[in-house]
């Protein structure tokens, strides 16, 4: 199965180099293979969208089953391997951050769990998705990102299920836009920027220049990383977002944007803000350490975006405000929702 991150490519290259037989890589991480879409890092969703849609219908077709000429069901695949059925014993041998608590009460792993959650989304929330997906106080999202990240559900299967579901075309198209176009723009980012996709240097030149011009601007509010991590700011909505992230392993996608923008606003300089955002993202999110993680964090600082009206601290990078959040959603209800989710996550 293909992977687009730096370490995934290294793993596959090592297997290919050391295996005593032919090794074939199968695309299962995206709907349209990245190099089929384009041969360069794309500027934005608007530039990659038509290139993906050119191949989308063909790539959503399932191939005919191929006969298995050499069955391998009788192979002893555990020979020479350490036992893997005791998860705690396996993880005890690894250098892991044990400060992050399990959240399996909320999001059990596995393909069957993913299918059940998707069925519930299709039945209860697909109708109206386009208008509701940014309503942070609701649970009108599919929660598929974590299952996609761990390879527990196929993006092709997921897209086919959504397209065949009973729902308005506008809602189905909106979901496919997020699942295929936006997600695979992130794959494009990490594939064609293999050395810098997780570094501040991956940002477009205009964004880095503009942020540098405003790096010394006075910050109305400033916080250290520990204060941010514990959600100890003046902003109750941001604190709730950090609580959702820290205690459930998830955060509503619209709040992820607001959350990241405020880290930029409250940090001593843009580079520090970038490092803090990526660290927290990859420490707590179940769907962290993913191409989407690196692209989404970089978007906070101008990747895949354009210049906006210049303002203090942000420069020409897109700004988000507390007032805008209040106009577009119900953040007070979101705070209440997070409190309930956090309590559920801690329940035995």
C-alpha positions as CSV (number, residue, x, y, z in Angstrom):
1,X,0.0,0.0,0.0
2,X,1.4,3.4,-0.9
3,X,2.3,6.2,1.5
4,X,3.3,9.7,0.7
5,X,5.1,10.9,3.8
6,X,8.9,10.8,4.1
7,X,9.1,7.9,6.5
8,X,6.5,5.9,4.6
9,X,8.6,6.3,1.4
10,X,11.7,5.2,3.3
11,X,9.9,2.1,4.6
12,X,8.8,1.0,1.2
13,X,12.2,1.7,-0.4
14,X,13.9,-0.4,2.2
15,X,11.4,-3.3,1.6
16,X,12.0,-3.1,-2.1
17,X,15.8,-3.1,-1.7
18,X,16.0,-5.9,0.8
19,X,13.2,-8.3,-0.3
20,X,14.4,-11.4,-2.2
21,X,11.4,-11.1,-4.6
22,X,9.5,-8.7,-6.6
23,X,7.6,-6.0,-4.6
24,X,4.6,-4.2,-6.0
25,X,3.1,-1.1,-4.6
26,X,-0.6,-0.7,-4.7
27,X,-2.4,2.7,-4.5
28,X,-4.8,2.7,-1.6
29,X,-4.1,6.0,0.1
30,X,-6.0,8.3,-2.3
31,X,-8.7,8.0,-5.0
32,X,-6.6,9.5,-7.9
33,X,-2.8,8.7,-7.6
34,X,-0.9,11.9,-7.0
35,X,1.4,11.6,-10.0
36,X,-1.6,10.8,-12.3
37,X,-3.0,14.2,-11.3
38,X,0.0,16.4,-11.8
39,X,3.8,16.5,-11.8
40,X,4.2,19.5,-9.5
41,X,3.2,21.0,-6.2
42,X,-0.2,22.7,-6.9
43,X,-0.9,26.3,-5.8
44,X,-4.4,25.8,-4.4
45,X,-7.6,23.7,-4.5
46,X,-8.8,25.6,-7.6
47,X,-5.7,24.5,-9.6
48,X,-5.8,20.9,-8.6
49,X,-9.6,20.4,-8.7
50,X,-10.1,20.1,-12.5
51,X,-7.0,17.8,-12.8
52,X,-8.5,15.4,-10.2
53,X,-12.0,15.5,-11.7
54,X,-10.5,14.6,-15.1
55,X,-9.6,11.1,-13.7
56,X,-12.2,10.8,-10.9
57,X,-14.8,8.7,-12.6
58,X,-12.3,6.2,-13.8
59,X,-10.6,5.9,-10.5
60,X,-13.8,5.3,-8.7
61,X,-14.6,2.2,-10.7
62,X,-13.8,-1.1,-9.0
63,X,-11.5,-3.5,-10.9
64,X,-12.6,-7.0,-11.7
65,X,-11.5,-9.5,-9.1
66,X,-8.3,-11.2,-10.2
67,X,-7.8,-14.9,-9.6
68,X,-5.3,-15.9,-6.9
69,X,-2.8,-18.1,-8.6
70,X,-0.7,-18.8,-5.4
71,X,-2.8,-18.8,-2.3
72,X,-0.9,-17.8,0.8
73,X,-3.4,-18.7,3.5
74,X,-1.3,-21.5,4.8
75,X,1.8,-19.4,5.3
76,X,3.1,-18.9,8.9
77,X,3.2,-15.1,8.8
78,X,4.0,-14.9,12.5
79,X,7.2,-16.8,12.2
80,X,10.0,-14.7,13.6
81,X,7.7,-11.9,14.7
82,X,7.1,-10.7,18.3
83,X,3.6,-11.3,19.5
84,X,1.4,-8.3,18.5
85,X,-1.9,-9.3,20.2
86,X,-1.0,-7.6,23.5
87,X,-1.1,-3.9,22.6
88,X,0.1,-2.7,26.0
89,X,3.1,-5.0,25.8
90,X,4.0,-3.8,22.3
91,X,3.7,-0.1,23.2
92,X,5.7,-0.6,26.4
93,X,8.7,-1.4,24.2
94,X,8.4,1.9,22.4
95,X,9.5,5.4,23.3
96,X,6.0,7.0,23.6
97,X,4.5,10.0,25.2
98,X,2.3,8.5,27.9
99,X,0.8,11.8,28.9
100,X,-1.9,11.6,26.2
101,X,-4.8,9.5,27.5
102,X,-6.6,6.9,25.3
103,X,-10.0,8.1,23.9
104,X,-11.3,4.8,22.6
105,X,-14.6,5.3,24.5
106,X,-15.4,7.9,21.9
107,X,-13.7,6.6,18.8
108,X,-13.1,2.8,18.8
109,X,-10.7,1.7,16.1
110,X,-11.3,-0.8,13.2
111,X,-13.0,-1.0,9.9
112,X,-16.3,-2.2,11.3
113,X,-16.5,0.7,13.7
114,X,-15.7,3.1,10.8
115,X,-18.5,1.6,8.7
116,X,-21.0,2.0,11.6
117,X,-20.1,5.6,12.1
118,X,-20.3,6.3,8.4
119,X,-23.8,4.6,8.2
120,X,-25.0,6.9,11.0
121,X,-23.6,10.0,9.3
122,X,-25.2,9.1,6.0
123,X,-28.5,8.4,7.6
124,X,-28.6,11.4,10.0
125,X,-26.3,14.1,8.7
126,X,-25.5,13.8,5.0
127,X,-28.7,15.7,4.1
128,X,-27.8,19.3,4.9
129,X,-24.0,18.6,5.1
130,X,-23.0,21.5,2.8
131,X,-24.7,24.0,5.0
132,X,-24.0,22.4,8.4
133,X,-20.4,21.2,8.1
134,X,-19.1,24.5,9.6
135,X,-21.6,24.5,12.4
136,X,-19.2,23.7,15.3
137,X,-22.0,23.2,17.8
138,X,-23.3,20.1,15.9
139,X,-21.9,16.7,15.3
140,X,-22.8,16.8,11.6
141,X,-19.5,15.5,10.4
142,X,-18.5,12.0,9.4
143,X,-15.4,11.5,11.7
144,X,-13.7,9.5,8.9
145,X,-10.4,11.3,9.0
146,X,-8.9,9.2,11.8
147,X,-10.0,6.0,10.1
148,X,-8.5,7.1,6.8
149,X,-5.3,8.1,8.6
150,X,-4.8,4.6,10.0
151,X,-5.8,2.8,6.8
152,X,-9.0,1.3,8.3
153,X,-11.2,2.5,5.6
154,X,-10.6,3.1,1.8
155,X,-11.1,6.5,0.3
156,X,-12.4,4.9,-2.8
157,X,-14.9,2.8,-0.9
158,X,-15.9,5.8,1.2
159,X,-16.5,8.0,-1.9
160,X,-18.6,5.3,-3.5
161,X,-20.7,4.9,-0.4
162,X,-21.3,8.7,-0.2
163,X,-22.2,9.0,-3.9
164,X,-24.7,6.1,-3.7
165,X,-26.3,7.5,-0.6
166,X,-29.7,9.1,-0.4
167,X,-28.9,12.8,-0.2
168,X,-29.0,16.1,-2.1
169,X,-26.4,16.4,-4.9
170,X,-25.0,19.6,-3.3
171,X,-24.3,17.8,0.0
172,X,-22.7,14.8,-1.8
173,X,-20.6,17.1,-3.9
174,X,-19.5,19.0,-0.9
175,X,-18.4,15.9,0.9
176,X,-16.5,14.6,-2.2
177,X,-14.8,18.0,-2.4
178,X,-13.4,17.5,1.2
179,X,-12.6,13.8,0.9
180,X,-11.0,13.9,-2.5
181,X,-10.0,17.4,-3.7
182,X,-8.9,18.9,-0.4
183,X,-7.4,15.7,1.1
184,X,-5.5,14.9,-2.1
185,X,-4.2,18.5,-2.3
186,X,-2.6,17.7,1.0
187,X,-1.1,14.5,-0.5
188,X,0.2,16.6,-3.4
189,X,1.8,19.0,-0.8
190,X,3.8,16.3,1.0
191,X,4.8,14.4,-2.1
192,X,6.2,17.3,-4.1
193,X,7.8,19.0,-1.1
194,X,9.4,15.9,0.5
195,X,12.1,17.9,2.4
196,X,10.1,20.8,3.6
197,X,6.4,19.8,4.0
198,X,6.7,19.9,7.8
199,X,8.9,23.0,8.0
200,X,8.2,26.7,8.0
201,X,10.1,26.9,4.7
202,X,7.2,25.2,2.9
203,X,5.1,28.3,3.0
204,X,4.8,30.4,-0.1
205,X,7.2,33.3,-0.5
206,X,4.6,36.0,-0.3
207,X,3.3,34.6,3.1
208,X,6.8,34.3,4.6
209,X,7.7,37.9,3.5
210,X,4.5,39.4,4.8
211,X,4.7,37.5,8.2
212,X,8.4,38.6,8.5
213,X,7.4,42.2,8.0
214,X,5.0,41.9,11.0
215,X,7.0,39.5,13.2
216,X,7.8,42.3,15.7
217,X,4.2,43.7,15.8
218,X,2.8,44.1,19.3
219,X,0.6,41.2,20.4
220,X,-2.4,42.2,22.5
221,X,-2.3,38.7,24.1
222,X,0.7,36.4,24.3
223,X,1.0,32.9,25.7
224,X,3.6,30.3,26.3
225,X,3.3,26.8,24.9
226,X,2.3,25.3,28.2
227,X,-0.5,27.9,28.7
228,X,-1.8,27.1,25.2
229,X,-1.6,23.3,25.8
230,X,-3.7,23.6,28.9
231,X,-6.2,26.0,27.4
232,X,-5.4,28.8,29.7
233,X,-6.2,31.8,27.5
234,X,-8.7,34.7,27.7
235,X,-10.8,33.1,24.9
236,X,-13.4,30.6,26.1
237,X,-14.0,29.3,22.6
238,X,-10.3,28.6,21.9
239,X,-9.9,27.0,25.3
240,X,-12.9,24.7,24.5
241,X,-11.2,23.8,21.2
242,X,-8.0,22.9,23.0
243,X,-10.0,20.8,25.5
244,X,-11.7,18.9,22.7
245,X,-8.3,18.2,21.1
246,X,-6.6,17.3,24.4
247,X,-9.3,15.1,25.8
248,X,-11.0,13.6,22.8
249,X,-8.3,13.4,20.1
250,X,-10.4,15.4,17.7
251,X,-11.5,19.0,17.0
252,X,-14.2,20.2,14.6
253,X,-12.6,21.2,11.3
254,X,-13.8,24.8,11.4
255,X,-12.5,25.2,14.9
256,X,-9.1,23.8,13.8
257,X,-8.8,26.9,11.5
258,X,-9.7,29.3,14.3
259,X,-7.5,27.5,16.8
260,X,-4.4,27.7,14.5
261,X,-5.0,31.3,13.6
262,X,-5.0,32.3,17.2
263,X,-1.8,30.5,17.9
264,X,-0.3,32.7,15.2
265,X,-1.8,35.8,16.8
266,X,-0.7,34.9,20.4
267,X,2.9,33.6,19.7
268,X,6.1,35.7,19.8
269,X,6.8,35.2,16.1
270,X,5.5,33.2,13.1
271,X,8.1,30.5,13.2
272,X,7.4,29.8,16.9
273,X,3.7,29.7,16.1
274,X,4.2,27.2,13.3
275,X,6.2,24.9,15.5
276,X,3.7,25.1,18.3
277,X,0.8,24.4,16.1
278,X,2.4,21.4,14.4
279,X,3.6,20.0,17.7
280,X,0.1,20.2,19.4
281,X,-1.6,18.9,16.2
282,X,0.6,15.8,16.0
283,X,0.6,15.2,19.7
284,X,-3.1,15.0,20.3
285,X,-5.1,14.4,17.2
286,X,-6.0,10.9,16.3
287,X,-5.7,12.0,12.7
288,X,-2.4,13.9,13.3
289,X,0.9,13.0,11.7
290,X,-0.9,12.9,8.4
291,X,-0.5,14.7,5.1
292,X,-3.7,16.6,6.0
293,X,-2.0,17.7,9.3
294,X,1.0,19.2,7.5
295,X,-1.1,20.9,4.8
296,X,-3.7,22.2,7.3
297,X,-1.1,23.7,9.6
298,X,0.7,25.3,6.7
299,X,-2.6,26.7,5.5
300,X,-2.9,28.7,8.7
301,X,0.2,30.5,7.6
302,X,-0.7,31.0,3.9
303,X,-0.2,27.7,2.1
304,X,-2.9,27.0,-0.6
305,X,-4.3,30.5,0.0
306,X,-3.9,34.0,-1.3
307,X,-3.1,37.3,0.2
308,X,-5.7,39.3,2.1
309,X,-6.1,42.7,3.5
310,X,-2.9,43.6,5.5
311,X,-3.3,43.8,9.2
312,X,-1.0,43.7,12.3
313,X,0.7,40.4,13.2
314,X,-1.0,38.5,10.3
315,X,0.3,40.7,7.5
316,X,-1.5,39.5,4.3
317,X,-2.3,36.1,5.7
318,X,-6.0,35.3,6.2
319,X,-7.4,36.5,9.5
320,X,-10.1,34.9,11.7
321,X,-11.8,36.7,14.6
322,X,-13.9,35.8,17.6
323,X,-16.7,38.0,16.2
324,X,-16.6,36.1,12.9
325,X,-16.9,32.8,14.8
326,X,-20.0,34.1,16.7
327,X,-21.6,35.3,13.5
328,X,-21.2,32.1,11.6
329,X,-21.9,29.5,14.4
330,X,-22.9,29.1,18.0
331,X,-19.7,28.9,19.9
332,X,-21.4,28.9,23.3
333,X,-23.2,25.8,22.4
334,X,-19.9,24.4,21.1
335,X,-18.4,24.9,24.6
336,X,-21.2,23.0,26.1
337,X,-20.8,20.2,23.6
338,X,-17.1,19.9,24.3
339,X,-17.8,19.6,28.0
340,X,-20.1,16.6,27.3
341,X,-17.7,15.0,25.0
342,X,-14.8,15.3,27.5
343,X,-17.0,13.7,30.2
344,X,-17.8,10.8,27.9
345,X,-14.2,10.3,27.0
346,X,-13.3,9.9,30.7
347,X,-16.2,7.5,31.4
348,X,-15.1,3.9,32.1
